[in-house]
Amino acid sequence: MTGRAEEYERTTGFAELALGPMKALRHANNPRNYEIWYTYATGYHPALNAQINATLKAKGMEKGS
């Protein structure tokens, strides 16, 4: 079982990863957008990640561009 400190570090890392694209794309920092980008950061929903990646690519905003 993961301890509290490890869980804190893991989830804080995901939070920081979620905020990066929100800032870069100037998305509103509301709970729904945060939920989507947090889920994206975790990689726990491959279909969501694939759709976001495809959308970013189609708009010329590929991750890392």
PDB file of N, H, CA, C and O in Angstrom:
ATOM      1  N   MET A   1       0.844  -1.187   0.000  1.00  0.00           N
ATOM      2  CA  MET A   1       0.000   0.000   0.000  1.00  0.00           C
ATOM      3  C   MET A   1       0.888   1.249   0.000  1.00  0.00           C
ATOM      4  O   MET A   1       1.922   1.290   0.666  1.00  0.00           O
ATOM      5  N   THR A   2       0.478   2.231  -0.735  1.00  0.00           N
ATOM      6  H   THR A   2      -0.362   2.198  -1.276  1.00  0.00           H
ATOM      7  CA  THR A   2       1.223   3.484  -0.823  1.00  0.00           C
ATOM      8  C   THR A   2       0.938   4.326   0.417  1.00  0.00           C
ATOM      9  O   THR A   2      -0.211   4.467   0.835  1.00  0.00           O
ATOM     10  N   GLY A   3       1.991   4.880   0.993  1.00  0.00           N
ATOM     11  H   GLY A   3       2.924   4.765   0.653  1.00  0.00           H
ATOM     12  CA  GLY A   3       1.835   5.740   2.164  1.00  0.00           C
ATOM     13  C   GLY A   3       1.336   7.117   1.774  1.00  0.00           C
ATOM     14  O   GLY A   3       1.280   7.470   0.596  1.00  0.00           O
ATOM     15  N   ARG A   4       0.979   7.879   2.781  1.00  0.00           N
ATOM     16  H   ARG A   4       1.025   7.592   3.738  1.00  0.00           H
ATOM     17  CA  ARG A   4       0.456   9.231   2.542  1.00  0.00           C
ATOM     18  C   ARG A   4       1.456  10.108   1.815  1.00  0.00           C
ATOM     19  O   ARG A   4       1.076  10.854   0.912  1.00  0.00           O
ATOM     20  N   ALA A   5       2.721  10.038   2.185  1.00  0.00           N
ATOM     21  H   ALA A   5       3.030   9.433   2.919  1.00  0.00           H
ATOM     22  CA  ALA A   5       3.735  10.884   1.552  1.00  0.00           C
ATOM     23  C   ALA A   5       3.883  10.531   0.077  1.00  0.00           C
ATOM     24  O   ALA A   5       3.973  11.417  -0.773  1.00  0.00           O
ATOM     25  N   GLU A   6       3.906   9.242  -0.221  1.00  0.00           N
ATOM     26  H   GLU A   6       3.833   8.522   0.470  1.00  0.00           H
ATOM     27  CA  GLU A   6       4.037   8.813  -1.617  1.00  0.00           C
ATOM     28  C   GLU A   6       2.813   9.210  -2.436  1.00  0.00           C
ATOM     29  O   GLU A   6       2.935   9.643  -3.581  1.00  0.00           O
ATOM     30  N   GLU A   7       1.636   9.057  -1.837  1.00  0.00           N
ATOM     31  H   GLU A   7       1.537   8.705  -0.907  1.00  0.00           H
ATOM     32  CA  GLU A   7       0.391   9.451  -2.518  1.00  0.00           C
ATOM     33  C   GLU A   7       0.372  10.954  -2.778  1.00  0.00           C
ATOM     34  O   GLU A   7      -0.043  11.402  -3.846  1.00  0.00           O
ATOM     35  N   TYR A   8       0.823  11.723  -1.799  1.00  0.00           N
ATOM     36  H   TYR A   8       1.160  11.359  -0.931  1.00  0.00           H
ATOM     37  CA  TYR A   8       0.894  13.173  -1.959  1.00  0.00           C
ATOM     38  C   TYR A   8       1.822  13.530  -3.115  1.00  0.00           C
ATOM     39  O   TYR A   8       1.460  14.334  -3.975  1.00  0.00           O
ATOM     40  N   GLU A   9       3.005  12.946  -3.141  1.00  0.00           N
ATOM     41  H   GLU A   9       3.300  12.293  -2.443  1.00  0.00           H
ATOM     42  CA  GLU A   9       3.979  13.232  -4.201  1.00  0.00           C
ATOM     43  C   GLU A   9       3.431  12.834  -5.571  1.00  0.00           C
ATOM     44  O   GLU A   9       3.558  13.585  -6.538  1.00  0.00           O
ATOM     45  N   ARG A  10       2.830  11.663  -5.646  1.00  0.00           N
ATOM     46  H   ARG A  10       2.727  11.053  -4.860  1.00  0.00           H
ATOM     47  CA  ARG A  10       2.294  11.176  -6.916  1.00  0.00           C
ATOM     48  C   ARG A  10       1.178  12.083  -7.435  1.00  0.00           C
ATOM     49  O   ARG A  10       1.183  12.483  -8.599  1.00  0.00           O
ATOM     50  N   THR A  11       0.235  12.400  -6.573  1.00  0.00           N
ATOM     51  H   THR A  11       0.231  12.075  -5.627  1.00  0.00           H
ATOM     52  CA  THR A  11      -0.903  13.200  -7.020  1.00  0.00           C
ATOM     53  C   THR A  11      -0.516  14.656  -7.279  1.00  0.00           C
ATOM     54  O   THR A  11      -1.092  15.301  -8.156  1.00  0.00           O
ATOM     55  N   THR A  12       0.448  15.174  -6.530  1.00  0.00           N
ATOM     56  H   THR A  12       0.916  14.650  -5.818  1.00  0.00           H
ATOM     57  CA  THR A  12       0.939  16.529  -6.790  1.00  0.00           C
ATOM     58  C   THR A  12       1.631  16.581  -8.145  1.00  0.00           C
ATOM     59  O   THR A  12       1.496  17.562  -8.876  1.00  0.00           O
ATOM     60  N   GLY A  13       2.367  15.536  -8.480  1.00  0.00           N
ATOM     61  H   GLY A  13       2.476  14.739  -7.886  1.00  0.00           H
ATOM     62  CA  GLY A  13       3.001  15.466  -9.797  1.00  0.00           C
ATOM     63  C   GLY A  13       1.972  15.503 -10.911  1.00  0.00           C
ATOM     64  O   GLY A  13       2.146  16.213 -11.902  1.00  0.00           O
ATOM     65  N   PHE A  14       0.893  14.734 -10.747  1.00  0.00           N
ATOM     66  H   PHE A  14       0.752  14.158  -9.942  1.00  0.00           H
ATOM     67  CA  PHE A  14      -0.175  14.756 -11.755  1.00  0.00           C
ATOM     68  C   PHE A  14      -0.806  16.147 -11.842  1.00  0.00           C
ATOM     69  O   PHE A  14      -1.118  16.618 -12.935  1.00  0.00           O
ATOM     70  N   ALA A  15      -0.994  16.799 -10.703  1.00  0.00           N
ATOM     71  H   ALA A  15      -0.741  16.416  -9.815  1.00  0.00           H
ATOM     72  CA  ALA A  15      -1.586  18.142 -10.699  1.00  0.00           C
ATOM     73  C   ALA A  15      -0.709  19.118 -11.471  1.00  0.00           C
ATOM     74  O   ALA A  15      -1.208  19.921 -12.259  1.00  0.00           O
ATOM     75  N   GLU A  16       0.593  19.046 -11.245  1.00  0.00           N
ATOM     76  H   GLU A  16       0.999  18.394 -10.605  1.00  0.00           H
ATOM     77  CA  GLU A  16       1.508  19.938 -11.952  1.00  0.00           C
ATOM     78  C   GLU A  16       1.504  19.654 -13.451  1.00  0.00           C
ATOM     79  O   GLU A  16       1.559  20.578 -14.262  1.00  0.00           O
ATOM     80  N   LEU A  17       1.439  18.370 -13.818  1.00  0.00           N
ATOM     81  H   LEU A  17       1.394  17.619 -13.159  1.00  0.00           H
ATOM     82  CA  LEU A  17       1.366  18.018 -15.240  1.00  0.00           C
ATOM     83  C   LEU A  17       0.061  18.511 -15.865  1.00  0.00           C
ATOM     84  O   LEU A  17       0.049  18.922 -17.026  1.00  0.00           O
ATOM     85  N   ALA A  18      -1.017  18.474 -15.120  1.00  0.00           N
ATOM     86  H   ALA A  18      -1.007  18.140 -14.178  1.00  0.00           H
ATOM     87  CA  ALA A  18      -2.309  18.930 -15.631  1.00  0.00           C
ATOM     88  C   ALA A  18      -2.314  20.429 -15.879  1.00  0.00           C
ATOM     89  O   ALA A  18      -2.893  20.894 -16.861  1.00  0.00           O
ATOM     90  N   LEU A  19      -1.679  21.182 -15.006  1.00  0.00           N
ATOM     91  H   LEU A  19      -1.209  20.805 -14.208  1.00  0.00           H
ATOM     92  CA  LEU A  19      -1.699  22.640 -15.136  1.00  0.00           C
ATOM     93  C   LEU A  19      -0.876  23.140 -16.316  1.00  0.00           C
ATOM     94  O   LEU A  19      -1.167  24.204 -16.863  1.00  0.00           O
ATOM     95  N   GLY A  20       0.144  22.390 -16.713  1.00  0.00           N
ATOM     96  H   GLY A  20       0.380  21.526 -16.268  1.00  0.00           H
ATOM     97  CA  GLY A  20       0.992  22.817 -17.835  1.00  0.00           C
ATOM     98  C   GLY A  20       0.212  23.081 -19.106  1.00  0.00           C
ATOM     99  O   GLY A  20       0.260  24.195 -19.628  1.00  0.00           O
ATOM    100  N   PRO A  21      -0.513  22.084 -19.627  1.00  0.00           N
ATOM    101  CA  PRO A  21      -1.266  22.337 -20.853  1.00  0.00           C
ATOM    102  C   PRO A  21      -2.413  23.323 -20.660  1.00  0.00           C
ATOM    103  O   PRO A  21      -2.765  24.053 -21.587  1.00  0.00           O
ATOM    104  N   MET A  22      -2.997  23.349 -19.466  1.00  0.00           N
ATOM    105  H   MET A  22      -2.711  22.756 -18.714  1.00  0.00           H
ATOM    106  CA  MET A  22      -4.065  24.322 -19.224  1.00  0.00           C
ATOM    107  C   MET A  22      -3.525  25.734 -19.381  1.00  0.00           C
ATOM    108  O   MET A  22      -4.182  26.590 -19.973  1.00  0.00           O
ATOM    109  N   LYS A  23      -2.331  25.982 -18.852  1.00  0.00           N
ATOM    110  H   LYS A  23      -1.798  25.286 -18.371  1.00  0.00           H
ATOM    111  CA  LYS A  23      -1.714  27.301 -18.994  1.00  0.00           C
ATOM    112  C   LYS A  23      -1.328  27.568 -20.443  1.00  0.00           C
ATOM    113  O   LYS A  23      -1.599  28.642 -20.981  1.00  0.00           O
ATOM    114  N   ALA A  24      -0.689  26.575 -21.072  1.00  0.00           N
ATOM    115  H   ALA A  24      -0.469  25.703 -20.635  1.00  0.00           H
ATOM    116  CA  ALA A  24      -0.213  26.757 -22.447  1.00  0.00           C
ATOM    117  C   ALA A  24      -1.361  27.016 -23.415  1.00  0.00           C
ATOM    118  O   ALA A  24      -1.232  27.814 -24.343  1.00  0.00           O
ATOM    119  N   LEU A  25      -2.478  26.342 -23.193  1.00  0.00           N
ATOM    120  H   LEU A  25      -2.583  25.694 -22.439  1.00  0.00           H
ATOM    121  CA  LEU A  25      -3.630  26.487 -24.087  1.00  0.00           C
ATOM    122  C   LEU A  25      -4.612  27.552 -23.603  1.00  0.00           C
ATOM    123  O   LEU A  25      -5.634  27.814 -24.237  1.00  0.00           O
ATOM    124  N   ARG A  26      -4.278  28.155 -22.474  1.00  0.00           N
ATOM    125  H   ARG A  26      -3.447  27.942 -21.959  1.00  0.00           H
ATOM    126  CA  ARG A  26      -5.106  29.205 -21.873  1.00  0.00           C
ATOM    127  C   ARG A  26      -6.532  28.735 -21.608  1.00  0.00           C
ATOM    128  O   ARG A  26      -7.497  29.462 -21.842  1.00  0.00           O
ATOM    129  N   HIS A  27      -6.642  27.502 -21.116  1.00  0.00           N
ATOM    130  H   HIS A  27      -5.858  26.911 -20.926  1.00  0.00           H
ATOM    131  CA  HIS A  27      -7.945  26.964 -20.714  1.00  0.00           C
ATOM    132  C   HIS A  27      -8.309  27.518 -19.348  1.00  0.00           C
ATOM    133  O   HIS A  27      -7.450  27.716 -18.489  1.00  0.00           O
ATOM    134  N   ALA A  28      -9.586  27.761 -19.166  1.00  0.00           N
ATOM    135  H   ALA A  28     -10.284  27.600 -19.864  1.00  0.00           H
ATOM    136  CA  ALA A  28     -10.055  28.251 -17.864  1.00  0.00           C
ATOM    137  C   ALA A  28      -9.729  27.217 -16.791  1.00  0.00           C
ATOM    138  O   ALA A  28      -9.840  26.012 -17.019  1.00  0.00           O
ATOM    139  N   ASN A  29      -9.330  27.697 -15.631  1.00  0.00           N
ATOM    140  H   ASN A  29      -9.239  28.676 -15.445  1.00  0.00           H
ATOM    141  CA  ASN A  29      -8.992  26.810 -14.517  1.00  0.00           C
ATOM    142  C   ASN A  29     -10.244  26.461 -13.716  1.00  0.00           C
ATOM    143  O   ASN A  29     -10.351  26.785 -12.533  1.00  0.00           O
ATOM    144  N   ASN A  30     -11.182  25.798 -14.378  1.00  0.00           N
ATOM    145  H   ASN A  30     -11.094  25.535 -15.339  1.00  0.00           H
ATOM    146  CA  ASN A  30     -12.390  25.374 -13.694  1.00  0.00           C
ATOM    147  C   ASN A  30     -12.316  23.869 -13.414  1.00  0.00           C
ATOM    148  O   ASN A  30     -11.492  23.170 -14.005  1.00  0.00           O
ATOM    149  N   PRO A  31     -13.156  23.375 -12.531  1.00  0.00           N
ATOM    150  CA  PRO A  31     -13.065  21.964 -12.144  1.00  0.00           C
ATOM    151  C   PRO A  31     -13.167  20.979 -13.306  1.00  0.00           C
ATOM    152  O   PRO A  31     -12.455  19.975 -13.311  1.00  0.00           O
ATOM    153  N   ARG A  32     -14.016  21.230 -14.274  1.00  0.00           N
ATOM    154  H   ARG A  32     -14.594  22.045 -14.270  1.00  0.00           H
ATOM    155  CA  ARG A  32     -14.176  20.297 -15.389  1.00  0.00           C
ATOM    156  C   ARG A  32     -12.903  20.226 -16.232  1.00  0.00           C
ATOM    157  O   ARG A  32     -12.439  19.133 -16.557  1.00  0.00           O
ATOM    158  N   ASN A  33     -12.340  21.369 -16.587  1.00  0.00           N
ATOM    159  H   ASN A  33     -12.716  22.257 -16.323  1.00  0.00           H
ATOM    160  CA  ASN A  33     -11.101  21.362 -17.368  1.00  0.00           C
ATOM    161  C   ASN A  33      -9.972  20.711 -16.580  1.00  0.00           C
ATOM    162  O   ASN A  33      -9.177  19.953 -17.136  1.00  0.00           O
ATOM    163  N   TYR A  34      -9.903  21.005 -15.288  1.00  0.00           N
ATOM    164  H   TYR A  34     -10.549  21.620 -14.836  1.00  0.00           H
ATOM    165  CA  TYR A  34      -8.868  20.406 -14.455  1.00  0.00           C
ATOM    166  C   TYR A  34      -9.034  18.883 -14.417  1.00  0.00           C
ATOM    167  O   TYR A  34      -8.051  18.146 -14.500  1.00  0.00           O
ATOM    168  N   GLU A  35     -10.259  18.426 -14.294  1.00  0.00           N
ATOM    169  H   GLU A  35     -11.057  19.025 -14.227  1.00  0.00           H
ATOM    170  CA  GLU A  35     -10.522  16.983 -14.276  1.00  0.00           C
ATOM    171  C   GLU A  35     -10.023  16.317 -15.562  1.00  0.00           C
ATOM    172  O   GLU A  35      -9.379  15.268 -15.518  1.00  0.00           O
ATOM    173  N   ILE A  36     -10.323  16.930 -16.689  1.00  0.00           N
ATOM    174  H   ILE A  36     -10.845  17.782 -16.724  1.00  0.00           H
ATOM    175  CA  ILE A  36      -9.906  16.370 -17.975  1.00  0.00           C
ATOM    176  C   ILE A  36      -8.391  16.330 -18.068  1.00  0.00           C
ATOM    177  O   ILE A  36      -7.827  15.298 -18.430  1.00  0.00           O
ATOM    178  N   TRP A  37      -7.722  17.426 -17.750  1.00  0.00           N
ATOM    179  H   TRP A  37      -8.181  18.265 -17.455  1.00  0.00           H
ATOM    180  CA  TRP A  37      -6.264  17.466 -17.876  1.00  0.00           C
ATOM    181  C   TRP A  37      -5.570  16.641 -16.799  1.00  0.00           C
ATOM    182  O   TRP A  37      -4.487  16.109 -17.044  1.00  0.00           O
ATOM    183  N   TYR A  38      -6.158  16.520 -15.621  1.00  0.00           N
ATOM    184  H   TYR A  38      -7.038  16.952 -15.421  1.00  0.00           H
ATOM    185  CA  TYR A  38      -5.590  15.651 -14.595  1.00  0.00           C
ATOM    186  C   TYR A  38      -5.670  14.197 -15.058  1.00  0.00           C
ATOM    187  O   TYR A  38      -4.707  13.442 -14.918  1.00  0.00           O
ATOM    188  N   THR A  39      -6.812  13.813 -15.605  1.00  0.00           N
ATOM    189  H   THR A  39      -7.593  14.426 -15.718  1.00  0.00           H
ATOM    190  CA  THR A  39      -6.971  12.456 -16.125  1.00  0.00           C
ATOM    191  C   THR A  39      -5.987  12.212 -17.258  1.00  0.00           C
ATOM    192  O   THR A  39      -5.391  11.138 -17.335  1.00  0.00           O
ATOM    193  N   TYR A  40      -5.810  13.180 -18.131  1.00  0.00           N
ATOM    194  H   TYR A  40      -6.294  14.053 -18.068  1.00  0.00           H
ATOM    195  CA  TYR A  40      -4.831  13.087 -19.206  1.00  0.00           C
ATOM    196  C   TYR A  40      -3.431  12.863 -18.628  1.00  0.00           C
ATOM    197  O   TYR A  40      -2.687  12.009 -19.111  1.00  0.00           O
ATOM    198  N   ALA A  41      -3.080  13.625 -17.603  1.00  0.00           N
ATOM    199  H   ALA A  41      -3.685  14.319 -17.211  1.00  0.00           H
ATOM    200  CA  ALA A  41      -1.753  13.524 -17.000  1.00  0.00           C
ATOM    201  C   ALA A  41      -1.498  12.146 -16.398  1.00  0.00           C
ATOM    202  O   ALA A  41      -0.369  11.656 -16.428  1.00  0.00           O
ATOM    203  N   THR A  42      -2.536  11.520 -15.854  1.00  0.00           N
ATOM    204  H   THR A  42      -3.453  11.918 -15.831  1.00  0.00           H
ATOM    205  CA  THR A  42      -2.357  10.205 -15.242  1.00  0.00           C
ATOM    206  C   THR A  42      -2.149   9.115 -16.282  1.00  0.00           C
ATOM    207  O   THR A  42      -1.493   8.110 -16.009  1.00  0.00           O
ATOM    208  N   GLY A  43      -2.705   9.308 -17.474  1.00  0.00           N
ATOM    209  H   GLY A  43      -3.238  10.125 -17.696  1.00  0.00           H
ATOM    210  CA  GLY A  43      -2.626   8.282 -18.496  1.00  0.00           C
ATOM    211  C   GLY A  43      -3.564   7.121 -18.246  1.00  0.00           C
ATOM    212  O   GLY A  43      -3.465   6.094 -18.917  1.00  0.00           O
ATOM    213  N   TYR A  44      -4.472   7.260 -17.295  1.00  0.00           N
ATOM    214  H   TYR A  44      -4.552   8.094 -16.750  1.00  0.00           H
ATOM    215  CA  TYR A  44      -5.379   6.179 -16.918  1.00  0.00           C
ATOM    216  C   TYR A  44      -6.530   5.980 -17.895  1.00  0.00           C
ATOM    217  O   TYR A  44      -7.257   4.992 -17.789  1.00  0.00           O
ATOM    218  N   HIS A  45      -6.711   6.890 -18.839  1.00  0.00           N
ATOM    219  H   HIS A  45      -6.120   7.692 -18.925  1.00  0.00           H
ATOM    220  CA  HIS A  45      -7.815   6.797 -19.799  1.00  0.00           C
ATOM    221  C   HIS A  45      -7.223   6.948 -21.201  1.00  0.00           C
ATOM    222  O   HIS A  45      -7.266   8.036 -21.775  1.00  0.00           O
ATOM    223  N   PRO A  46      -6.670   5.863 -21.757  1.00  0.00           N
ATOM    224  CA  PRO A  46      -5.982   5.953 -23.048  1.00  0.00           C
ATOM    225  C   PRO A  46      -6.828   6.550 -24.179  1.00  0.00           C
ATOM    226  O   PRO A  46      -6.295   7.250 -25.040  1.00  0.00           O
ATOM    227  N   ALA A  47      -8.126   6.285 -24.188  1.00  0.00           N
ATOM    228  H   ALA A  47      -8.559   5.716 -23.489  1.00  0.00           H
ATOM    229  CA  ALA A  47      -8.978   6.837 -25.245  1.00  0.00           C
ATOM    230  C   ALA A  47      -9.048   8.360 -25.149  1.00  0.00           C
ATOM    231  O   ALA A  47      -9.039   9.050 -26.169  1.00  0.00           O
ATOM    232  N   LEU A  48      -9.117   8.879 -23.936  1.00  0.00           N
ATOM    233  H   LEU A  48      -9.125   8.318 -23.107  1.00  0.00           H
ATOM    234  CA  LEU A  48      -9.120  10.331 -23.746  1.00  0.00           C
ATOM    235  C   LEU A  48      -7.802  10.921 -24.234  1.00  0.00           C
ATOM    236  O   LEU A  48      -7.789  11.919 -24.954  1.00  0.00           O
ATOM    237  N   ASN A  49      -6.695  10.300 -23.837  1.00  0.00           N
ATOM    238  H   ASN A  49      -6.706   9.489 -23.251  1.00  0.00           H
ATOM    239  CA  ASN A  49      -5.385  10.803 -24.259  1.00  0.00           C
ATOM    240  C   ASN A  49      -5.249  10.777 -25.774  1.00  0.00           C
ATOM    241  O   ASN A  49      -4.724  11.719 -26.368  1.00  0.00           O
ATOM    242  N   ALA A  50      -5.719   9.704 -26.402  1.00  0.00           N
ATOM    243  H   ALA A  50      -6.146   8.939 -25.919  1.00  0.00           H
ATOM    244  CA  ALA A  50      -5.635   9.605 -27.857  1.00  0.00           C
ATOM    245  C   ALA A  50      -6.453  10.707 -28.524  1.00  0.00           C
ATOM    246  O   ALA A  50      -6.011  11.305 -29.505  1.00  0.00           O
ATOM    247  N   GLN A  51      -7.644  10.975 -27.993  1.00  0.00           N
ATOM    248  H   GLN A  51      -8.003  10.489 -27.196  1.00  0.00           H
ATOM    249  CA  GLN A  51      -8.494  12.022 -28.572  1.00  0.00           C
ATOM    250  C   GLN A  51      -7.873  13.402 -28.392  1.00  0.00           C
ATOM    251  O   GLN A  51      -7.869  14.204 -29.326  1.00  0.00           O
ATOM    252  N   ILE A  52      -7.355  13.682 -27.220  1.00  0.00           N
ATOM    253  H   ILE A  52      -7.359  13.030 -26.461  1.00  0.00           H
ATOM    254  CA  ILE A  52      -6.707  14.977 -26.985  1.00  0.00           C
ATOM    255  C   ILE A  52      -5.490  15.122 -27.891  1.00  0.00           C
ATOM    256  O   ILE A  52      -5.300  16.166 -28.515  1.00  0.00           O
ATOM    257  N   ASN A  53      -4.668  14.085 -27.965  1.00  0.00           N
ATOM    258  H   ASN A  53      -4.822  13.237 -27.457  1.00  0.00           H
ATOM    259  CA  ASN A  53      -3.480  14.143 -28.820  1.00  0.00           C
ATOM    260  C   ASN A  53      -3.858  14.367 -30.277  1.00  0.00           C
ATOM    261  O   ASN A  53      -3.208  15.149 -30.971  1.00  0.00           O
ATOM    262  N   ALA A  54      -4.908  13.685 -30.751  1.00  0.00           N
ATOM    263  H   ALA A  54      -5.436  13.050 -30.187  1.00  0.00           H
ATOM    264  CA  ALA A  54      -5.353  13.863 -32.132  1.00  0.00           C
ATOM    265  C   ALA A  54      -5.866  15.276 -32.371  1.00  0.00           C
ATOM    266  O   ALA A  54      -5.601  15.874 -33.414  1.00  0.00           O
ATOM    267  N   THR A  55      -6.596  15.802 -31.407  1.00  0.00           N
ATOM    268  H   THR A  55      -6.811  15.316 -30.559  1.00  0.00           H
ATOM    269  CA  THR A  55      -7.121  17.164 -31.528  1.00  0.00           C
ATOM    270  C   THR A  55      -5.987  18.181 -31.546  1.00  0.00           C
ATOM    271  O   THR A  55      -5.985  19.099 -32.366  1.00  0.00           O
ATOM    272  N   LEU A  56      -5.026  18.019 -30.646  1.00  0.00           N
ATOM    273  H   LEU A  56      -5.028  17.272 -29.980  1.00  0.00           H
ATOM    274  CA  LEU A  56      -3.880  18.934 -30.625  1.00  0.00           C
ATOM    275  C   LEU A  56      -3.098  18.855 -31.928  1.00  0.00           C
ATOM    276  O   LEU A  56      -2.678  19.884 -32.459  1.00  0.00           O
ATOM    277  N   LYS A  57      -2.899  17.661 -32.444  1.00  0.00           N
ATOM    278  H   LYS A  57      -3.240  16.826 -32.013  1.00  0.00           H
ATOM    279  CA  LYS A  57      -2.171  17.489 -33.698  1.00  0.00           C
ATOM    280  C   LYS A  57      -2.922  18.153 -34.847  1.00  0.00           C
ATOM    281  O   LYS A  57      -2.316  18.840 -35.669  1.00  0.00           O
ATOM    282  N   ALA A  58      -4.233  17.954 -34.908  1.00  0.00           N
ATOM    283  H   ALA A  58      -4.725  17.396 -34.240  1.00  0.00           H
ATOM    284  CA  ALA A  58      -5.030  18.536 -35.983  1.00  0.00           C
ATOM    285  C   ALA A  58      -4.995  20.066 -35.956  1.00  0.00           C
ATOM    286  O   ALA A  58      -5.109  20.717 -36.994  1.00  0.00           O
ATOM    287  N   LYS A  59      -4.840  20.615 -34.781  1.00  0.00           N
ATOM    288  H   LYS A  59      -4.747  20.086 -33.938  1.00  0.00           H
ATOM    289  CA  LYS A  59      -4.797  22.066 -34.634  1.00  0.00           C
ATOM    290  C   LYS A  59      -3.358  22.606 -34.677  1.00  0.00           C
ATOM    291  O   LYS A  59      -3.129  23.798 -34.471  1.00  0.00           O
ATOM    292  N   GLY A  60      -2.397  21.713 -34.947  1.00  0.00           N
ATOM    293  H   GLY A  60      -2.583  20.745 -35.114  1.00  0.00           H
ATOM    294  CA  GLY A  60      -1.007  22.141 -34.997  1.00  0.00           C
ATOM    295  C   GLY A  60      -0.441  22.505 -33.642  1.00  0.00           C
ATOM    296  O   GLY A  60       0.475  23.322 -33.551  1.00  0.00           O
ATOM    297  N   MET A  61      -0.968  21.916 -32.601  1.00  0.00           N
ATOM    298  H   MET A  61      -1.713  21.252 -32.675  1.00  0.00           H
ATOM    299  CA  MET A  61      -0.545  22.234 -31.237  1.00  0.00           C
ATOM    300  C   MET A  61      -0.052  20.986 -30.542  1.00  0.00           C
ATOM    301  O   MET A  61      -0.350  20.767 -29.368  1.00  0.00           O
ATOM    302  N   GLU A  62       0.698  20.166 -31.255  1.00  0.00           N
ATOM    303  H   GLU A  62       0.940  20.344 -32.209  1.00  0.00           H
ATOM    304  CA  GLU A  62       1.168  18.918 -30.684  1.00  0.00           C
ATOM    305  C   GLU A  62       1.941  19.165 -29.410  1.00  0.00           C
ATOM    306  O   GLU A  62       2.635  20.171 -29.265  1.00  0.00           O
ATOM    307  N   LYS A  63       1.809  18.228 -28.491  1.00  0.00           N
ATOM    308  H   LYS A  63       1.246  17.410 -28.609  1.00  0.00           H
ATOM    309  CA  LYS A  63       2.500  18.338 -27.213  1.00  0.00           C
ATOM    310  C   LYS A  63       4.000  18.491 -27.475  1.00  0.00           C
ATOM    311  O   LYS A  63       4.598  17.729 -28.235  1.00  0.00           O
ATOM    312  N   GLY A  64       4.577  19.481 -26.836  1.00  0.00           N
ATOM    313  H   GLY A  64       4.092  20.099 -26.219  1.00  0.00           H
ATOM    314  CA  GLY A  64       5.996  19.743 -27.018  1.00  0.00           C
ATOM    315  C   GLY A  64       6.292  20.738 -28.130  1.00  0.00           C
ATOM    316  O   GLY A  64       7.448  21.108 -28.334  1.00  0.00           O
ATOM    317  N   SER A  65       5.255  21.181 -28.859  1.00  0.00           N
ATOM    318  H   SER A  65       4.316  20.880 -28.694  1.00  0.00           H
ATOM    319  CA  SER A  65       5.456  22.148 -29.948  1.00  0.00           C
ATOM    320  C   SER A  65       5.599  23.550 -29.410  1.00  0.00           C
ATOM    321  O   SER A  65       5.774  24.493 -30.181  1.00  0.00           O
TER     322      SER A  65
END
